[in-house]
Amino acid sequence: MSIFKNVEDKKEAKETKNGLFEKLKDGLNKTKSGIFSKINDLFSKDKELDDKFFDELEEVLIQADIGVHTTMKMIDDLKLKVKKEEIENTEEFYKVFKEELSEFLQEEKGGLILKKGLNIIIVVGVNGSGKTTTIAKIASKYKKQNKDVMIAACDTFRAAAIDQLEVWTNKLGLRLVAQKEGSDAAAVAYDAIQSARSKDVDLLIIDTAGRLHTQKNLMEELKKVKRVVYKEAEEAHKQILLILDATNGQNAISQAKIFDKAVNIDGIALTKLDGTAKGGIVIAVKDELDIPIKLIGVGEGEDDLQVFDPEQFVQALFS
């Protein structure tokens, strides 16, 4: 009986993995049919690997939101490999190019790691980045894993933010710690920590104001929330997760740099990849920021928020 169950579990796991990969491929359709189709066209032609070819490749990569800095670095690496490995045609070069993309993205597989005891995730990001829905998807995922999840509504800047979280927590059957609009966000975080600790909660997710990264007073409030959390929950495993909207392109890089300077970001969730033809932003984020990409969003469904796997990402782009 246990042997059959083991076989069934493996089969189910394989089917789940295949299903998630198909969702990833579907979610990257705009990128595949847009910019990356131009890359495929470039390689499908019988061209010489000369300066003109690399100029064309450089232009396409920049259009894909990979960014000038990252693109130039990539082109220099590729030229060296062509010379060193004596590559003479685009067919051989195509394989090298995909390997180069994988190397730029290489890191340990993403995802959020929970440890024993209290875990706290402080979620930051600008309005419209998909912050609230990402919080709901993370909370739902861990609840299904039998984790006790609590959410703290520390975006007291907008009443709508508190209302949205209340709708989600009611729907998911989760505890919400909230105060009225205009309350001290750090005080809400403090109350949430005390409540989470007393109730032996596994995961406390703290929402913060969907601040514009240029608003200094709100950035100072964010720093204050972090100080309170790190002081009052010394024993907890803490992470700061930045939500970035992939459709914002290079502007998302600028946002990330300012948030990282303010609170030291531990990881990034890159949302709305299904809404852009310029999925190269993933490569720019990894190269320019050197902050781990933990999660990527490729659709509206809960399973469309996926653990970032560099190898699968490149495979999905070129499949």
Secondary structure by P-SEA (a helix, b strand, c coil): caaaaaaaaaaaaaaaaaaaaaaaaaaaaaaaacaaaaaaaaaaccccccaaaaaaaaaaaaaacccaaaaaaaaaaaaaaaaaaccccaaaaaaaaaaaaaaaaccccccccccccbbbbbbbbccccaaaaaaaaaaaaaaaaccbbbbbccccccaaaaaaaaaaaaaabbbbbbbcccccaaaaaaaaaaaaaaacccbbbbbccccccccaaaaaaaaaaaaaaaaaccccbbbbbbbbccccaaaaaaaaaaaaacccccbbbbcccccccccaaaaaaaaccccccccccccccccccccccaaaaaaaacc
